[in-house]
Amino acid sequence: MSARNSAFSWQGDKLVLQIFLQPRASQNEWCGHHDGRIRLRVTAPPVDNQANLECVKFLAKSLKTAKTNVSVIRGQTSRAKTVEVLKPDPECWQKILTEMLAD
């Protein structure tokens, strides 16, 4: 349980996510946990920042916030990333979290 809780934190109205990103997946999706991080699959390849951009787009849509409110702050060229999301919809995040914990 502690590994799951360390995968995200709230800092005021900012959600900080520890992401393990899997590029070139068949679909964009939340996919449980990997090494204490939230596993996220995206369809984009890890070339020319495409996977990061797809990650930002997917997170913004999932959490009902603007793409400009989502930024990769650590791990630009790694699968292990730290992502900040400003003003995400708390209800959407709770729903995603509940679904991941059910896995």
C-alpha positions in Angstrom: 0.0 0.0 0.0 2.8 2.4 0.7 4.3 2.0 -2.7 1.0 3.0 -4.2 0.7 6.0 -2.0 4.2 7.2 -2.9 3.3 7.2 -6.6 1.4 10.5 -6.2 1.1 13.4 -3.8 -0.9 16.6 -3.5 0.9 19.9 -3.1 -2.0 22.4 -2.7 -4.0 22.3 -5.9 -1.1 20.5 -7.7 -1.0 16.7 -8.2 2.5 15.3 -8.6 2.6 11.9 -10.2 5.4 9.4 -10.4 4.8 7.7 -13.8 6.3 4.7 -15.5 5.6 5.4 -19.2 5.3 2.6 -21.7 5.4 3.9 -25.3 4.1 2.2 -28.5 1.2 0.6 -26.7 -2.0 -0.4 -28.6 -4.0 2.2 -26.7 -3.6 5.1 -24.2 -4.5 3.8 -20.8 -3.8 3.8 -17.0 -2.4 0.4 -16.3 -1.8 -0.2 -12.6 1.6 0.1 -11.0 5.3 -0.7 -11.8 8.1 -0.4 -9.3 6.2 2.0 -7.1 5.1 4.2 -10.0 1.8 4.6 -11.8 2.1 2.7 -15.1 0.8 4.6 -18.1 0.7 3.3 -21.7 0.6 5.6 -24.7 0.5 4.8 -28.4 3.2 7.3 -29.4 6.8 6.2 -30.0 9.6 7.5 -27.8 11.0 9.6 -30.7 11.2 13.4 -30.9 9.4 13.9 -27.6 6.2 12.3 -29.0 5.6 9.9 -26.1 5.9 12.8 -23.6 3.5 14.9 -25.6 1.0 12.1 -25.8 1.4 11.5 -22.0 0.6 15.2 -21.3 -2.4 15.1 -23.7 -3.7 11.9 -22.1 -3.3 13.1 -18.5 -4.9 16.5 -19.3 -7.9 14.7 -20.9 -8.2 12.1 -18.1 -8.0 14.7 -15.3 -10.1 17.4 -17.1 -7.6 20.1 -17.1 -5.8 22.1 -19.8 -2.7 20.6 -21.5 -0.8 23.7 -20.4 -1.5 22.6 -16.8 0.4 19.4 -17.2 4.2 19.2 -17.4 6.9 16.6 -17.2 9.3 18.0 -14.6 11.7 15.1 -14.4 12.6 12.2 -16.7 12.3 13.8 -20.2 14.3 10.9 -21.8 13.4 8.2 -19.3 10.4 5.9 -18.9 10.4 6.9 -15.2 8.9 10.4 -15.1 7.7 13.0 -12.5 4.7 14.9 -13.8 2.9 17.9 -12.3 -0.8 18.5 -12.9 -2.2 21.9 -11.9 -5.8 22.0 -10.9 -6.9 18.5 -11.9 -10.5 17.4 -11.4 -10.4 15.7 -7.9 -13.4 13.5 -8.8 -11.7 12.2 -11.9 -8.5 11.5 -10.0 -10.4 9.7 -7.3 -12.2 7.5 -9.9 -8.8 6.7 -11.6 -7.2 5.9 -8.3 -10.1 3.7 -7.2 -9.9 1.7 -10.5 -6.1 1.2 -10.2 -6.4 0.0 -6.6 -9.0 -2.5 -7.6 -6.4 -4.2 -9.9 
